[in-house]
């Protein structure tokens, strides 16, 4: 596949790890470059995914620009490293490129957020989390920050009014300052950059608009949510993910979660895991939060994630976030993107092409790990989602 001449070994390091040509290697080896916490799998016997392979590579579909393309061409154009399709829980297609394999971790960037959203649902189901409470109810140290009176719901749906720039290509943007603070770009730190996740979050004290009125994708919402979940869950995020998901889902491998210089989880973007284990998570969501008769996440939480009410639709419609214009029936709910509010299809997404697409009506889960050169490429995002929707339609006939 194109975009890179070869799989690069170091000199990929924390000064250049998110740039070609070292990016592809680094997305598979982040925890060799930066500190990570281990998410432990179950010690019990593990169940292999059933297989029912089918060649879907030449399935043709109309790309968003109107041209005809195929699944294999879509995978090529979107710099795919690993790709897996589940239909009714069985593997239909599974492929690896560029050093990836069944036992290899890959960073899923903001795909991590959807795990945090599902963890919030589990704690909500246990009665430990109240969505109408303000942030300061759980995090009193944030009383002077702009997050203080935002509700947990505002944070979950990224509709707070916090002033924060998510421009990945602007090195001075807030999201790139956050990368410096958590240690993902230490060479670019200066005296004006707070060191560590919590000091950085506490420095955010300005609003761009009133809380609850507009959706706009900003990574720091998940940072705040993760801190709240650590408070109510009484354990670090990595431990909670292990107990709530890796154990009951019978994941076959441990995973790794990036942490800042003080050991605080970078829970908005730092999860590295294997492709099959990511697909297992998607299958649980597709099955109304249940695995093997065990309710991992409340079915009611999954239902309102897939079919949101006006409190999610209206702020999304009012948004000027360019990603909100890519889908005619899109939405954002509980740290998940909605692809089609009528069908109830949702997806997790991370920069450089990480995607977990879930269409429960068709009993389809598609996991894709990628190393696209640009962090955020809306054309490629639209192409791969269109392709995934077509795969879902074709296999459900």
Rosetta blueprint (number, residue, H / E / L):
1 X L
2 X L
3 X L
4 X L
5 X L
6 X L
7 X L
8 X L
9 X L
10 X L
11 X L
12 X L
13 X L
14 X L
15 X L
16 X L
17 X L
18 X L
19 X L
20 X L
21 X L
22 X L
23 X H
24 X H
25 X H
26 X H
27 X H
28 X H
29 X L
30 X H
31 X H
32 X H
33 X L
34 X L
35 X L
36 X E
37 X E
38 X E
39 X E
40 X L
41 X L
42 X L
43 X L
44 X L
45 X L
46 X L
47 X L
48 X L
49 X L
50 X L
51 X E
52 X L
53 X L
54 X L
55 X L
56 X L
57 X L
58 X L
59 X L
60 X E
61 X E
62 X E
63 X L
64 X L
65 X L
66 X L
67 X L
68 X E
69 X E
70 X E
71 X H
72 X H
73 X H
74 X H
75 X H
76 X H
77 X H
78 X L
79 X L
80 X E
81 X E
82 X E
83 X E
84 X E
85 X E
86 X E
87 X E
88 X L
89 X L
90 X E
91 X E
92 X E
93 X E
94 X E
95 X E
96 X E
97 X L
98 X L
99 X L
100 X L
101 X L
102 X L
103 X L
104 X L
105 X L
106 X E
107 X E
108 X L
109 X H
110 X H
111 X H
112 X H
113 X H
114 X H
115 X H
116 X H
117 X H
118 X H
119 X H
120 X H
121 X H
122 X H
123 X H
124 X H
125 X H
126 X L
127 X L
128 X L
129 X L
130 X L
131 X L
132 X L
133 X L
134 X E
135 X H
136 X H
137 X H
138 X H
139 X L
140 X H
141 X H
142 X H
143 X L
144 X L
145 X L
146 X L
147 X L
148 X L
149 X L
150 X L
151 X E
152 X H
153 X H
154 X H
155 X H
156 X H
157 X L
158 X L
159 X L
160 X L
161 X L
162 X E
163 X L
164 X L
165 X L
166 X L
167 X L
168 X L
169 X L
170 X L
171 X L
172 X L
173 X L
174 X H
175 X H
176 X H
177 X H
178 X H
179 X H
180 X H
181 X H
182 X H
183 X L
184 X L
185 X L
186 X H
187 X H
188 X H
189 X L
190 X L
191 X L
192 X L
193 X L
194 X L
195 X L
196 X L
197 X H
198 X H
199 X H
200 X H
201 X H
202 X H
203 X L
204 X L
205 X L
206 X L
207 X E
208 X L
209 X L
210 X L
211 X L
212 X L
213 X L
214 X L
215 X L
216 X L
217 X L
218 X L
219 X L
220 X H
221 X H
222 X H
223 X H
224 X H
225 X H
226 X H
227 X H
228 X H
229 X H
230 X H
231 X H
232 X H
233 X H
234 X L
235 X L
236 X L
237 X H
238 X H
239 X H
240 X H
241 X H
242 X H
243 X H
244 X H
245 X H
246 X H
247 X L
248 X L
249 X L
250 X L
251 X L
252 X L
253 X L
254 X L
255 X E
256 X E
257 X E
258 X E
259 X E
260 X L
261 X L
262 X L
263 X L
264 X L
265 X E
266 X L
267 X L
268 X L
269 X L
270 X L
271 X E
272 X E
273 X E
274 X L
275 X H
276 X H
277 X H
278 X H
279 X H
280 X H
281 X H
282 X H
283 X H
284 X H
285 X H
286 X H
287 X L
288 X L
289 X L
290 X E
291 X E
292 X L
293 X L
294 X E
295 X E
296 X L
297 X L
298 X L
299 X H
300 X H
301 X H
302 X H
303 X H
304 X H
305 X H
306 X H
307 X L
308 X L
309 X L
310 X H
311 X H
312 X H
313 X H
314 X H
315 X H
316 X H
317 X H
318 X L
319 X L
320 X L
321 X L
322 X H
323 X H
324 X H
325 X H
326 X L
327 X L
328 X L
329 X E
330 X L
331 X E
332 X E
333 X E
334 X L
335 X L
336 X E
337 X E
338 X E
339 X E
340 X E
341 X L
342 X L
343 X L
344 X L
345 X E
346 X E
347 X E
348 X E
349 X E
350 X E
351 X H
352 X H
353 X H
354 X E
355 X E
356 X E
357 X E
358 X E
359 X E
360 X H
361 X H
362 X H
363 X L
364 X E
365 X E
366 X E
367 X E
368 X E
369 X E
370 X E
371 X L
372 X L
373 X L
374 X L
375 X L
376 X L
377 X L
378 X H
379 X H
380 X H
381 X H
382 X H
383 X H
384 X H
385 X H
386 X H
387 X H
388 X H
389 X H
390 X H
391 X H
392 X H
393 X H
394 X H
395 X H
396 X L
397 X L
